[in-house]
Amino acid sequence: MSKKELIGLSKQELGSEIENIGEKPFRAKQLWQWIYFRGETDFAKMSNLSKDLRAKLAENFTITRPKIVTEQLSKDKTHKWLLEFTDGQRIETVYIPEEDRGAVCISTQVGCAVGCKFCHTGSQKITRNLTAGEIVAQFMVVRDAYGEWPSPTNETRMISNIVVMGMGEPLHNQENVFKALKILSDGDGIAISKRRITLSTSGIAPLIPSVATDLGVKLAISLHAPNNEKRSQIMPINKRYPIEEILTACQKYQDVMGMSRMITFEYLMLKDFNDSLDDAYELIALMKKYHLGAKFNLIPFNPWPGCDFQPSSNNKVHAFSRELEAAGYEAPIRVARGQDILAACGQLKSAKI
């Protein structure tokens, strides 16, 4: 009989598994804390469980991490892992440290079906969705690497944020992504605050409101252009979900979360394509039309082999930022991280052996 993997089960599912082996429900809470609060993978070390129960758990279940194929550390301390799952499929996960905190950039699919022209991941065709367990396990690999078990308080943890903007489109794998984020934010375990989790989407408009109603985490939209004509050239999905539909869905998100929960619009600065002041004015008009609580994340383009786009000049990026800020929108310019190991925005890619 094959053993069942416990990472990725909801609290209710874990409870059912414990009852199925003849144990009382409260044992599930103890097990949950060992797995997600303490990060333990060895049943034999779960000291507040009886020896018989530990043996029974080892006989029926596993608690595993994906295989680390390679890991790279950038000169700026960005850390990237190539992880392999049991079927041989691989993804990349990145940890981006700051002075007093850091974010784990989590992947949700092997490859991506969206096919954005500027994105390295998009040049790798979609293979499959990741399971909830495979999504959660990425974060746990990072915690292992930095020894941040048991889960520290929010004030002391370095691995403090999660950004769901690695490989794949999260809302194309909604069920598993939502399940994983509920596990990662559960207060009895890993306990990442929902205010420190950001889900980034290319704009699957019908599902955007559910990020508020089902999860309550922060929302980021990969916009990258001020109109449908330009956006459709670089993001084919815009032909299915044009900007108007996306921004209407964003209004519904803010109806639930409140205007104070700003939506981040990610905007990749591409030389002579979307970086003029006219583009900035058009973007401002768009935001005002939909009355959104918005801020912008201006992203310098990170080149990758085989892509024809070039990054905008520093002067153009700063001028663009100044116009948005003059209109009342925060518009910081993202500092590119991990470029020397292809760990920056839009550079992640992997493949099965």
Buried (B, 14 or more C-beta within 10 A) or exposed (E): EEEEBBBBBBBEBBBEBBEEEEBEEEBBBBBBBBBBBBBBBEBEEBEEBEEEBBEBBBEBBBBBBBEBEEBBBBEBEBBBBBBBBEEEBBBBBBBBBEEEBBBBBBBBBBBBBBBBBBBBBBBBEBBBBBBBBBBBBBBBBBBBBBEBBEBEEEEEBBBBBBBBBBBBBBBBBBEBBBBBBBBBBBEEBBBBEBEBBBBBBBBBBEBBBBBBEEBBBBBBBBBBBBBEEBBBEBBBBBEEBBBEBBBEBBBBBBEEBEEEBBBBBBBBBBEEBBBBEEBBBBBBEBBEEBEBBBBBBBBBBBBBEEBEBEBBBEEBBEBBBEBBBEBEBEBEBBEBBBBEBBBBBBBBBBEEE
